Amino acid sequence: METLFQLFWLFIKINLLSTSGMASVGLLHQEAVGRFLTESQFIQAVAFSSILPGSDALQMAMFIGYTFNGMPGALAALLGSILPPTLLMLGVAALLHRLRKEAWVRSFIQGLTPAVSVLMVFVAWKLVRNTEINWQTVSLGIASLIAFLLDAPPVIVLLLAGLAGILFLP
């Protein structure tokens, strides 16, 4: 039980003292090698977490925990990794929930709306400006606009546009 708490505490510290992900590798190496796993096992943890899809930090935590103490170790390390950001997000959400009825928050969001809209248009313009314009591209744009106006799910529109790009664009 003490080793599970040590794993849990290790990943709490890592998440509180670093930005997590690959930025925490140095700190994790210093804290874990020789105590929870060997140098070779640590290299394997970094390699596996880098090639698998998903969060590198969570994969490393589970790999180290599992290597050291099986499934209970993996769960302790995972809990230590997700607890700080989860509590932070719950705190921010609670604060925003309390503040959402404040007049200054409403005004702040209303002030952000045009700025975000302009930034989106600017990014779209940069994308279009660097794209070769031909009848296929225009057709995809028109089809996407029609799908948007018909309230098609954005994920479906993006997937179909990507597939059409593979099939019809050079």
LUMROKOL-453035 format. One record per atom (N, C-alpha, C): residue in one letter; x, y, z negated; residue number from 1; atom name. Coordinates in steps of 0.001 Angstrom, whole numbers, plus 524288, in hexadecimal, padded with zeros to 5 digits. Each point is the difference from the previous one (the first is absolute). Layout:
residues N
ATOM   residu       X       Y       Z   num   atome
ATOM        a       X       Y       Z   NUM      CA
...
END
This chain:
residues 170
ATOM   residu       X       Y       Z   num   atome
ATOM        m   8033A   7FB50   80000     1       N
ATOM        m   7FCC6   804B0   80000     1      CA
ATOM        m   80365   804EE   80000     1       C
ATOM        e   8046F   7FFC3   7FD43     2       N
ATOM        e   8037B   8047C   7FFCC     2      CA
ATOM        e   8024A   80133   80564     2       C
ATOM        t   80138   7FBE5   80301     3       N
ATOM        t   8022A   800E4   8053C     3      CA
ATOM        t   7FBEC   8027B   80399     3       C
ATOM        l   7FB1C   7FE88   7FF56     4       N
ATOM        l   7FBE2   8026B   8032E     4      CA
ATOM        l   7FF87   805CA   7FEB5     4       C
ATOM        f   8005C   80142   7FB00     5       N
ATOM        f   7FFC9   80580   7FE7F     5      CA
ATOM        f   804BE   802ED   8021D     5       C
ATOM        q   804A0   7FD8C   80002     6       N
ATOM        q   804AF   8027D   80221     6      CA
ATOM        q   7FF5A   80123   805D8     6       C
ATOM        l   7FDC7   7FC4C   802E2     7       N
ATOM        l   7FEF3   800E3   80596     7      CA
ATOM        l   7FC20   8047C   800BA     7       C
ATOM        f   7FBCF   7FFCC   7FD00     8       N
ATOM        f   7FC00   80408   80037     8      CA
ATOM        f   80277   80556   7FEE5     8       C
ATOM        w   80320   8005D   7FBDB     9       N
ATOM        w   80269   804EC   7FE70     9      CA
ATOM        w   803EF   801E1   80412     9       C
ATOM        l   802E5   7FC62   8024F    10       N
ATOM        l   803B9   80166   8041A    10      CA
ATOM        l   7FD42   802D8   8046F    10       C
ATOM        f   7FBA3   7FDE4   801DA    11       N
ATOM        f   7FD5B   80265   80475    11      CA
ATOM        f   7FCE7   804DD   7FE7F    11       C
ATOM        i   7FE6A   80061   7FB19    12       N
ATOM        i   7FDC6   804F9   7FE20    12      CA
ATOM        i   80433   8043A   80067    12       C
ATOM        k   804B5   7FED5   7FDFF    13       N
ATOM        k   8044F   803C8   80030    13      CA
ATOM        k   8016A   80172   8059A    13       C
ATOM        i   8005F   7FC19   8035F    14       N
ATOM        i   8016D   80105   80574    14      CA
ATOM        i   7FC10   803BC   80276    14       C
ATOM        n   7FB06   7FF22   7FF08    15       N
ATOM        n   7FBFA   8034E   8025B    15      CA
ATOM        n   7FFC2   80569   7FD97    15       C
ATOM        l   80192   8007E   7FB21    16       N
ATOM        l   7FFF0   80526   7FD8D    16      CA
ATOM        l   804EC   80326   80129    16       C
ATOM        l   8045D   7FD5F   8013B    17       N
ATOM        l   804F6   802AA   800C1    17      CA
ATOM        l   8019A   800B3   805B4    17       C
ATOM        s   7FD05   7FDD6   8039F    18       N
ATOM        s   80161   80088   80582    18      CA
ATOM        s   7FB12   800C5   8033D    18       C
ATOM        t   800E1   80113   804F6    19       N
ATOM        t   7FB8A   800BC   80379    19      CA
ATOM        t   7FDF7   7FAD2   8020D    19       C
ATOM        s   80249   7FBCC   7FE3D    20       N
ATOM        s   7FE6D   7FAB0   80169    20      CA
ATOM        s   801A0   7FEBA   80595    20       C
ATOM        g   7FE50   7FB92   801FE    21       N
ATOM        g   80188   7FE53   80536    21      CA
ATOM        g   805D6   7FF06   80040    21       C
ATOM        m   80235   800F1   8048E    22       N
ATOM        m   8058D   7FEF9   800BE    22      CA
ATOM        m   8036D   803D6   7FCF9    22       C
ATOM        a   7FDCA   80467   7FE4C    23       N
ATOM        a   80302   803C6   7FCED    23      CA
ATOM        a   8015F   7FDDD   7FA99    23       C
ATOM        s   7FD2E   7FC29   7FE36    24       N
ATOM        s   800EE   7FDD9   7FACF    24      CA
ATOM        s   803BD   7FB60   7FFFE    24       C
ATOM        v   80218   7FE8E   8047E    25       N
ATOM        v   80349   7FB56   80065    25      CA
ATOM        v   804D4   80068   7FC8A    25       C
ATOM        g   8028E   80486   7FFFB    26       N
ATOM        g   804B3   800A1   7FCCA    26      CA
ATOM        g   7FEE8   7FF51   7FA3B    26       C
ATOM        l   7FBF3   8027C   7FE2C    27       N
ATOM        l   7FE82   7FF82   7FA7E    27      CA
ATOM        l   7FE57   7FA70   7FEBC    27       C
ATOM        l   7FD1A   7FDA7   8037E    28       N
ATOM        l   7FE45   7FAA2   7FF37    28      CA
ATOM        l   804A3   7FC3F   7FFE5    28       C
ATOM        h   803CA   800DE   8036A    29       N
ATOM        h   804B9   7FCBC   80016    29      CA
ATOM        h   802D6   8005C   7FACA    29       C
ATOM        q   800A3   804CA   7FE26    30       N
ATOM        q   802B8   800DC   7FB11    30      CA
ATOM        q   7FD36   7FD50   7FB6D    30       C
ATOM        e   7FAE5   8001B   80002    31       N
ATOM        e   7FD01   7FDE5   7FBA0    31      CA
ATOM        e   7FEFC   7FA20   8005A    31       C
ATOM        a   7FF9E   7FDF0   804C0    32       N
ATOM        a   7FE30   7FA96   80098    32      CA
ATOM        a   8045B   7FC04   800E5    32       C
ATOM        v   80415   80174   802E4    33       N
ATOM        v   8041E   7FC33   8013E    33      CA
ATOM        v   8030F   7FEB5   7FB0F    33       C
ATOM        g   800A4   7FAF5   7FF23    34       N
ATOM        g   802B1   7FE1F   7FB5E    34      CA
ATOM        g   7FC5C   7FF1C   7FB6D    34       C
ATOM        r   7FB81   8026A   80019    35       N
ATOM        r   7FC32   7FF71   7FBBF    35      CA
ATOM        r   7FB6B   7FC92   801A5    35       C
ATOM        f   7FDF6   80104   804B5    36       N
ATOM        f   7FB89   7FD0B   801E2    36      CA
ATOM        f   8013E   7FC99   804B3    36       C
ATOM        l   803F2   80182   8030B    37       N
ATOM        l   8016C   7FCF9   8049B    37      CA
ATOM        l   805A4   80114   80183    37       C
ATOM        t   801FA   7FCC5   8037D    38       N
ATOM        t   80566   8007F   801C7    38      CA
ATOM        t   80056   80400   80468    38       C
ATOM        e   804C3   80163   80162    39       N
ATOM        e   800E5   80399   8045B    39      CA
ATOM        e   7FDAC   7FDD2   8050B    39       C
ATOM        s   800CC   7FAF4   800EA    40       N
ATOM        s   7FDF2   7FD74   804B1    40      CA
ATOM        s   7FA04   80027   8001C    40       C
ATOM        q   7FD98   7FEFC   7FB9C    41       N
ATOM        q   7FA4B   8002D   7FFBD    41      CA
ATOM        q   7FDFD   80591   800E9    41       C
ATOM        f   802E1   803E4   7FE07    42       N
ATOM        f   7FE69   80569   800D5    42      CA
ATOM        f   8003A   8016F   805CA    42       C
ATOM        i   8041B   7FE3B   8029E    43       N
ATOM        i   80080   800FC   805A1    43      CA
ATOM        i   7FB75   7FD77   802EA    43       C
ATOM        q   7FE8C   7FB47   7FE5D    44       N
ATOM        q   7FB77   7FD73   80269    44      CA
ATOM        q   7FB0A   8031C   7FF09    44       C
ATOM        a   7FF65   8021C   7FB54    45       N
ATOM        a   7FB5A   80319   7FEBD    45      CA
ATOM        a   7FFA9   804C9   80386    45       C
ATOM        v   80468   802B0   800B8    46       N
ATOM        v   80001   804A5   80362    46      CA
ATOM        v   7FECB   7FE72   805A0    46       C
ATOM        a   80257   7FBB4   801CE    47       N
ATOM        a   7FF25   7FE3A   80568    47      CA
ATOM        a   7FA4A   7FE8E   800DA    47       C
ATOM        f   7FDC9   7FCDB   7FC80    48       N
ATOM        f   7FA8A   7FE71   800A3    48      CA
ATOM        f   7FC52   804AA   7FFD6    48       C
ATOM        s   800DE   8038E   7FC4B    49       N
ATOM        s   7FC6D   8046E   7FF90    49      CA
ATOM        s   80074   803AB   804A9    49       C
ATOM        s   80484   80003   80292    50       N
ATOM        s   800B8   80370   80483    50      CA
ATOM        s   7FD73   7FDE7   804F1    50       C
ATOM        i   7FFCE   7FAD9   80090    51       N
ATOM        i   7FDEA   7FDDE   804E3    51      CA
ATOM        i   7FA33   7FEC6   7FFC3    51       C
ATOM        l   7FDD1   7FF7A   7FB53    52       N
ATOM        l   7FA72   7FEC8   7FF8C    52      CA
ATOM        l   7FCC5   80501   8003C    52       C
ATOM        p   7FB52   7FFC1   80232    53       N
ATOM        p   7FCB3   804AD   8000F    53      CA
ATOM        p   7FE03   80132   7FA84    53       C
ATOM        g   7FF19   804EA   7FEF8    54       N
ATOM        g   7FDF9   80188   7FAE8    54      CA
ATOM        g   80402   80305   7FCDC    54       C
ATOM        s   7FEBB   800DF   7FB1F    55       N
ATOM        s   80336   80320   7FC82    55      CA
ATOM        s   804FA   7FD1D   7FE78    55       C
ATOM        d   80474   80255   8013F    56       N
ATOM        d   80508   7FDB2   7FE8B    56      CA
ATOM        d   80084   7FF7D   7FA18    56       C
ATOM        a   7FE55   803FD   7FD32    57       N
ATOM        a   80095   7FFFD   7FA4E    57      CA
ATOM        a   7FCDF   7FB95   7FD84    57       C
ATOM        l   7FB31   7FF42   801BD    58       N
ATOM        l   7FCC7   7FBDB   7FDB6    58      CA
ATOM        l   8021E   7FA9F   8016B    58       C
ATOM        q   801DB   7FF66   804C3    59       N
ATOM        q   80229   7FAF4   80195    59      CA
ATOM        q   804F4   7FEBD   7FCFA    59       C
ATOM        m   8035A   803F0   7FF33    60       N
ATOM        m   804BF   7FF1C   7FCEF    60      CA
ATOM        m   7FEA4   7FE98   7FA69    60       C
ATOM        a   7FC36   802BB   7FDCC    61       N
ATOM        a   7FE6B   7FEE4   7FAA1    61      CA
ATOM        a   7FE17   7FA5F   7FF84    61       C
ATOM        m   7FCA9   7FE64   8038C    62       N
ATOM        m   7FDEE   7FAA6   7FFB4    62      CA
ATOM        m   80448   7FBF9   800F1    62       C
ATOM        f   80382   8010E   803AA    63       N
ATOM        f   8044C   7FC5F   80116    63      CA
ATOM        f   8037A   7FF64   7FB32    63       C
ATOM        i   8017F   80463   7FDA6    64       N
ATOM        i   80367   7FFCF   7FB62    64      CA
ATOM        i   7FD31   7FD51   7FB81    64       C
ATOM        g   7FB28   8016B   7FF16    65       N
ATOM        g   7FD09   7FD8A   7FBC4    65      CA
ATOM        g   7FF54   7FA30   800D2    65       C
ATOM        y   7FECC   7FE6E   804D3    66       N
ATOM        y   7FF3B   7FA74   8012E    66      CA
ATOM        y   80529   7FCFF   7FF84    66       C
ATOM        t   8043C   80250   801EA    67       N
ATOM        t   80517   7FD73   7FFB2    67      CA
ATOM        t   80188   7FF25   7FA50    67       C
ATOM        f   7FEDD   803C8   7FCB2    68       N
ATOM        f   80192   7FFA4   7FA8A    68      CA
ATOM        f   7FC6E   7FC89   7FCBA    68       C
ATOM        n   7FAD6   80056   800E3    69       N
ATOM        n   7FC6D   7FD45   7FC6D    69      CA
ATOM        n   7FB1A   7FDFB   802BB    69       C
ATOM        g   80055   7FEA8   804F1    70       N
ATOM        g   7FB94   7FDB1   802C0    70      CA
ATOM        g   7FB7B   803CA   8009B    70       C
ATOM        m   7FB54   7FDC7   8006E    71       N
ATOM        m   7FB58   8032E   800DE    71      CA
ATOM        m   7FEEB   803D2   7FB85    71       C
ATOM        p   800A4   7FE80   7FB0F    72       N
ATOM        p   7FF3F   803E7   7FBDB    72      CA
ATOM        p   803CE   80496   8007C    72       C
ATOM        g   804D3   7FEF5   8018F    73       N
ATOM        g   803CE   8042E   800C7    73      CA
ATOM        g   7FE73   80391   80472    73       C
ATOM        a   7FE1F   7FDAB   8043F    74       N
ATOM        a   7FE46   80327   80476    74      CA
ATOM        a   7FB7A   8038C   7FE66    74       C
ATOM        l   7FC57   7FDF5   7FD03    75       N
ATOM        l   7FB86   80327   7FE51    75      CA
ATOM        l   801A4   80451   7FC3C    75       C
ATOM        a   803A2   7FED4   7FC68    76       N
ATOM        a   801E2   803FE   7FC53    76      CA
ATOM        a   802C4   80460   802F1    76       C
ATOM        a   8035F   7FE98   803C2    77       N
ATOM        a   802D2   803ED   80310    77      CA
ATOM        a   7FC37   80336   80355    77       C
ATOM        l   7FC2D   7FD61   80253    78       N
ATOM        l   7FC23   802B8   80336    78      CA
ATOM        l   7FCD8   803D7   7FCB2    78       C
ATOM        l   7FE56   7FE57   7FB71    79       N
ATOM        l   7FD05   8036F   7FC89    79      CA
ATOM        l   8034A   804B1   7FE65    79       C
ATOM        g   804F4   7FF1B   7FEC5    80       N
ATOM        g   80377   80453   7FEA5    80      CA
ATOM        g   800C4   803C3   80489    80       C
ATOM        s   7FFC2   7FDFF   804C6    81       N
ATOM        s   800AE   80353   8049B    81      CA
ATOM        s   7FB27   8032A   8014B    81       C
ATOM        i   7FB6C   7FDC1   7FF36    82       N
ATOM        i   7FB40   802C8   8019E    82      CA
ATOM        i   7FD83   8033D   7FBA7    82       C
ATOM        l   80172   7FF09   7FB2E    83       N
ATOM        l   7FD89   802D1   7FBB3    83      CA
ATOM        l   80116   805E6   8001A    83       C
ATOM        p   804F0   801CE   8006B    84       N
ATOM        p   800DC   805B4   7FFF6    84      CA
ATOM        p   7FD29   802ED   80460    84       C
ATOM        p   80077   7FE54   804FD    85       N
ATOM        p   7FD36   8030C   803FF    85      CA
ATOM        p   7FA14   7FF9B   7FF7E    85       C
ATOM        t   7FE13   7FB8D   7FE18    86       N
ATOM        t   7FA5C   7FF6E   7FF4C    86      CA
ATOM        t   7FE03   803B7   7FBD5    86       C
ATOM        l   802C3   80040   7FB97    87       N
ATOM        l   7FE63   8039A   7FBD6    87      CA
ATOM        l   8006C   805AA   801C9    87       C
ATOM        l   80410   80139   802F0    88       N
ATOM        l   8009B   80545   8020F    88      CA
ATOM        l   7FB75   80166   8039D    88       C
ATOM        m   7FEA2   7FC72   80388    89       N
ATOM        m   7FBB0   80104   8039E    89      CA
ATOM        m   7FACB   80072   7FD20    89       C
ATOM        l   7FF28   7FCBF   7FC0E    90       N
ATOM        l   7FB2E   8006B   7FCF5    90      CA
ATOM        l   7FFBF   80539   7FD28    90       C
ATOM        g   80474   801C5   7FDED    91       N
ATOM        g   8002C   80512   7FD64    91      CA
ATOM        g   7FED7   80474   803BD    91       C
ATOM        v   8025E   7FFDE   8048E    92       N
ATOM        v   7FF11   80416   803E9    92      CA
ATOM        v   7FA50   7FFE3   801C4    92       C
ATOM        a   7FDE9   7FB4B   800E5    93       N
ATOM        a   7FA88   7FF91   801A9    93      CA
ATOM        a   7FC4F   80221   7FBCD    93       C
ATOM        a   8011E   7FEC0   7FB0F    94       N
ATOM        a   7FCBB   801FE   7FBC0    94      CA
ATOM        a   8004C   805F4   7FFB8    94       C
ATOM        l   804AF   80215   800AA    95       N
ATOM        l   800A7   805A9   7FFE9    95      CA
ATOM        l   7FD11   80290   80489    95       C
ATOM        l   8008F   7FDC6   804A5    96       N
ATOM        l   7FD47   80230   80488    96      CA
ATOM        l   7FA12   7FF86   7FF69    96       C
ATOM        h   7FE3B   7FBBF   7FDAA    97       N
ATOM        h   7FA64   7FF54   7FF21    97      CA
ATOM        h   7FDF2   80448   7FC5F    97       C
ATOM        r   80314   8014F   7FBFF    98       N
ATOM        r   7FE6A   80421   7FC67    98      CA
ATOM        r   8000F   8055A   802A1    98       C
ATOM        l   803E4   800C2   80368    99       N
ATOM        l   800B5   80523   80257    99      CA
ATOM        l   7FCCB   800E7   804E9    99       C
ATOM        r   7FD99   7FBEE   8021A   100       N
ATOM        r   7FD80   80097   8051F   100      CA
ATOM        r   7FB86   803E8   80001   100       C
ATOM        k   7FD9D   80100   7FB8A   101       N
ATOM        k   7FBA6   803B6   7FFCA   101      CA
ATOM        k   801D5   80591   7FEEF   101       C
ATOM        e   80512   800A5   7FF08   102       N
ATOM        e   80216   8053B   7FF12   102      CA
ATOM        e   7FFFA   80321   8050F   102       C
ATOM        a   7FEB4   804E3   7FF9E   103       N
ATOM        a   7FFA0   8035E   804A0   103      CA
ATOM        a   80546   80089   802B8   103       C
ATOM        w   80443   8006E   7FD05   104       N
ATOM        w   8051C   800C2   8026E   104      CA
ATOM        w   801B1   7FB2D   8030C   104       C
ATOM        v   7FE56   7FB44   7FE3D   105       N
ATOM        v   80164   7FB3A   802D5   105      CA
ATOM        v   7FD0F   7FFD7   80530   105       C
ATOM        r   7FAF0   80163   7FFDC   106       N
ATOM        r   7FCEA   8003A   804D2   106      CA
ATOM        r   80268   803EC   803D1   106       C
ATOM        s   8018D   8047A   7FDFF   107       N
ATOM        s   80265   80402   8034B   107      CA
ATOM        s   8053A   7FE23   80227   107       C
ATOM        f   80305   7FD46   7FCD2   108       N
ATOM        f   80504   7FDE3   801B6   108      CA
ATOM        f   7FF39   7FC3E   80489   108       C
ATOM        i   7FC3B   7FC7B   7FF7F   109       N
ATOM        i   7FEF2   7FC2B   80424   109      CA
ATOM        i   7FDE7   802B0   804DF   109       C
ATOM        q   7FCB1   803ED   7FF4A   110       N
ATOM        q   7FE15   802E6   80488   110      CA
ATOM        q   80472   802DD   802C1   110       C
ATOM        g   803D0   801C4   7FD00   111       N
ATOM        g   80485   8028A   80259   111      CA
ATOM        g   80381   7FC22   802E0   111       C
ATOM        l   80046   7FB36   7FE1A   112       N
ATOM        l   8032A   7FC00   8028F   112      CA
ATOM        l   7FD9E   7FE23   80522   112       C
ATOM        t   7FAE9   7FFFE   80055   113       N
ATOM        t   7FD57   7FDC0   80484   113      CA
ATOM        t   801D2   80250   80531   113       C
ATOM        p   80017   80526   800B9   114       N
ATOM        p   801D7   801FE   8050C   114      CA
ATOM        p   805C9   7FEE1   800F9   114       C
ATOM        a   80328   80023   7FBD8   115       N
ATOM        a   80595   7FEF7   800AE   115      CA
ATOM        a   800E9   7FA65   801CC   115       C
ATOM        v   7FD45   7FC4A   7FDAD   116       N
ATOM        v   80081   7FA85   80187   116      CA
ATOM        v   7FE10   7FF43   80594   116       C
ATOM        s   7FBBB   80298   80155   117       N
ATOM        s   7FDEC   7FF9A   80558   117      CA
ATOM        s   803E9   80203   803FD   117       C
ATOM        v   80265   8046C   7FEE8   118       N
ATOM        v   803D7   8023E   8039C   118      CA
ATOM        v   804B7   7FC5F   80072   118       C
ATOM        l   801CD   7FDD2   7FBA1   119       N
ATOM        l   8046B   7FC5D   8002F   119      CA
ATOM        l   7FEBB   7FB30   80347   119       C
ATOM        m   7FB3B   7FE04   7FF94   120       N
ATOM        m   7FE6F   7FB79   80321   120      CA
ATOM        m   7FFEE   80152   805CA   120       C
ATOM        v   7FDFC   80496   80154   121       N
ATOM        v   7FFEB   801A6   80578   121      CA
ATOM        v   80599   800B5   80202   121       C
ATOM        f   8036E   8023E   7FCCF   122       N
ATOM        f   80572   800CC   80182   122      CA
ATOM        f   802B5   7FAC1   8010A   122       C
ATOM        v   7FF2B   7FC2D   7FC97   123       N
ATOM        v   8024C   7FACE   800C6   123      CA
ATOM        v   7FDCC   7FD7F   804F2   123       C
ATOM        a   7FAE0   8007A   800CD   124       N
ATOM        a   7FD9E   7FDD2   804C1   124      CA
ATOM        a   80253   80293   804DA   124       C
ATOM        w   800BB   8051F   7FFD9   125       N
ATOM        w   80241   802C7   80475   125      CA
ATOM        w   8058C   7FE0E   80124   125       C
ATOM        k   8031F   7FF44   7FBE8   126       N
ATOM        k   80555   7FE19   800C4   126      CA
ATOM        k   7FFFA   7FA86   80264   126       C
ATOM        l   7FC4F   7FCC1   7FE55   127       N
ATOM        l   7FFA3   7FAB6   80231   127      CA
ATOM        l   7FE73   8002D   805BC   127       C
ATOM        v   7FC1B   8032A   8013D   128       N
ATOM        v   7FE22   8005A   80566   128      CA
ATOM        v   8042E   8027C   80375   128       C
ATOM        r   802AE   803EE   7FE10   129       N
ATOM        r   803F9   802BC   80305   129      CA
ATOM        r   8046F   7FC58   80193   129       C
ATOM        n   8013F   7FC34   7FCBB   130       N
ATOM        n   8043F   7FC5E   8011B   130      CA
ATOM        n   7FE26   7FAF9   80299   130       C
ATOM        t   7FB0F   7FFDD   801A0   131       N
ATOM        t   7FDD4   7FB64   80285   131      CA
ATOM        t   7FF78   80100   805D1   131       C
ATOM        e   80133   7FC15   80308   132       N
ATOM        e   7FF45   8006F   805A9   132      CA
ATOM        e   7FA29   7FFE5   8011D   132       C
ATOM        i   7FE13   80422   8026D   133       N
ATOM        i   7FA6B   8006B   8011F   133      CA
ATOM        i   7FEEF   7FD85   80555   133       C
ATOM        n   7FC98   7FC12   80005   134       N
ATOM        n   7FE43   7FD87   804D5   134      CA
ATOM        n   7FA52   7FE6B   7FF2E   134       C
ATOM        w   7FDAB   7FDBE   803F0   135       N
ATOM        w   7FA64   7FECB   7FFA1   135      CA
ATOM        w   7FEE8   7FBFC   7FBB6   135       C
ATOM        q   803AB   7FC67   7FEF0   136       N
ATOM        q   7FF29   7FC18   7FBE4   136      CA
ATOM        q   7FFE4   8029C   7FA95   136       C
ATOM        t   8039F   803A6   7FF2E   137       N
ATOM        t   8003C   802B1   7FAF4   137      CA
ATOM        t   7FB17   80349   7FF31   137       C
ATOM        v   7FE5C   802CC   8040A   138       N
ATOM        v   7FB4A   8032F   7FF9B   138      CA
ATOM        v   7FB3E   7FC83   7FF0B   138       C
ATOM        s   7FFB9   7FB9A   802B0   139       N
ATOM        s   7FBA1   7FC5B   7FF41   139      CA
ATOM        s   7FFD2   7FDEE   7FA67   139       C
ATOM        l   8048C   7FE94   7FDDF   140       N
ATOM        l   80031   7FE2E   7FA90   140      CA
ATOM        l   7FE50   8044A   7FC3B   140       C
ATOM        g   801AA   804CE   8010A   141       N
ATOM        g   7FE73   80460   7FCB1   141      CA
ATOM        g   7FA1F   800E2   8002A   141       C
ATOM        i   7FDB6   7FFD8   804A5   142       N
ATOM        i   7FA5C   800C1   8008D   142      CA
ATOM        i   7FD04   7FB90   7FD69   142       C
ATOM        a   801BC   7FB2E   800D3   143       N
ATOM        a   7FD71   7FB7B   7FD89   143      CA
ATOM        a   80050   80067   7FA0E   143       C
ATOM        s   8046C   801C2   7FDFF   144       N
ATOM        s   80094   8009A   7FA53   144      CA
ATOM        s   7FC72   80448   7FDEB   144       C
ATOM        l   7FF8A   80445   802ED   145       N
ATOM        l   7FC81   80439   7FE66   145      CA
ATOM        l   7FA55   7FE2B   7FFE9   145       C
ATOM        i   7FE70   7FD1E   803F9   146       N
ATOM        i   7FAA3   7FDEE   8002C   146      CA
ATOM        i   7FF11   7FC54   7FB63   146       C
ATOM        a   803BF   7FC94   7FEF1   147       N
ATOM        a   7FF73   7FC6A   7FB90   147      CA
ATOM        a   7FF8F   80312   7FAE6   147       C
ATOM        f   8031C   8042C   7FF75   148       N
ATOM        f   7FFC1   8034B   7FB5D   148      CA
ATOM        f   7FAA7   8028A   7FF77   148       C
ATOM        l   7FDF4   80213   80458   149       N
ATOM        l   7FADF   80294   7FFE9   149      CA
ATOM        l   7FB98   7FC21   7FECD   149       C
ATOM        l   800D6   7FB05   8015D   150       N
ATOM        l   7FC17   7FBF4   7FEE3   150      CA
ATOM        l   800D1   7FD7F   7FAA2   150       C
ATOM        d   80365   80248   7FCD1   151       N
ATOM        d   80124   7FE22   7FAB2   151      CA
ATOM        d   80229   7FA70   7FFD3   151       C
ATOM        a   80332   7FE9A   803D0   152       N
ATOM        a   8029A   7FAE7   7FFE4   152      CA
ATOM        a   80406   80012   7FB9A   152       C
ATOM        p   800E8   7FB92   7FD7E   153       N
ATOM        p   803E7   7FFD2   7FBCF   153      CA
ATOM        p   80569   80175   80229   153       C
ATOM        p   802BD   803A4   7FD6D   154       N
ATOM        p   80519   801C5   801F3   154      CA
ATOM        p   803F0   7FB95   800B8   154       C
ATOM        v   7FFE0   7FC23   7FCA2   155       N
ATOM        v   803B3   7FBA5   8007A   155      CA
ATOM        v   7FF21   7FD1D   8051E   155       C
ATOM        i   7FB16   7FF23   80161   156       N
ATOM        i   7FEB9   7FD50   804E7   156      CA
ATOM        i   801B5   80353   804A7   156       C
ATOM        v   7FEFB   8051A   7FFC2   157       N
ATOM        v   80187   8037D   80446   157      CA
ATOM        v   805E5   7FFD3   800C7   157       C
ATOM        l   802FD   80052   7FBB4   158       N
ATOM        l   805B0   7FFEA   8006B   158      CA
ATOM        l   801FD   7FAC9   8021E   158       C
ATOM        l   7FDCE   7FBB7   7FE1B   159       N
ATOM        l   801AE   7FADF   801EE   159      CA
ATOM        l   7FEDA   7FF57   805CD   159       C
ATOM        l   7FB49   80185   8019C   160       N
ATOM        l   7FE9E   7FF86   80587   160      CA
ATOM        l   80348   803A3   8036C   160       C
ATOM        a   8011A   804BC   7FE16   161       N
ATOM        a   80348   8039A   80300   161      CA
ATOM        a   80588   7FDD4   80085   161       C
ATOM        g   8020C   7FDB5   7FBC3   162       N
ATOM        g   8052E   7FDA3   80042   162      CA
ATOM        g   80035   7FB79   803CB   162       C
ATOM        l   7FC01   7FCAA   7FFD1   163       N
ATOM        l   7FFC5   7FB95   803AE   163      CA
ATOM        l   7FF79   801E2   8059F   163       C
ATOM        a   7FCBC   803FC   800D1   164       N
ATOM        a   7FF70   80227   80544   164      CA
ATOM        a   80527   8025A   801DE   164       C
ATOM        g   802E3   8027B   7FC68   165       N
ATOM        g   8051A   80217   80169   165      CA
ATOM        g   803C5   7FBBA   801B9   165       C
ATOM        i   7FFDD   7FB8E   7FD53   166       N
ATOM        i   8035D   7FB9D   80179   166      CA
ATOM        i   7FE7F   7FE0A   8056A   166       C
ATOM        l   7FAE2   7FFAB   80100   167       N
ATOM        l   7FE24   7FDCB   804EE   167      CA
ATOM        l   80079   803BD   804A3   167       C
ATOM        f   7FEFC   8050E   7FF27   168       N
ATOM        f   7FF68   80393   80472   168      CA
ATOM        f   80436   8041C   800A8   168       C
ATOM        l   80324   800E5   7FBEE   169       N
ATOM        l   80405   80417   8007C   169      CA
ATOM        l   80547   7FD7F   80133   169       C
ATOM        p   8031E   802B6   80320   170       N
ATOM        p   8051B   7FDCB   8017B   170      CA
ATOM        p   803C5   7FF9A   7FB7B   170       C
END
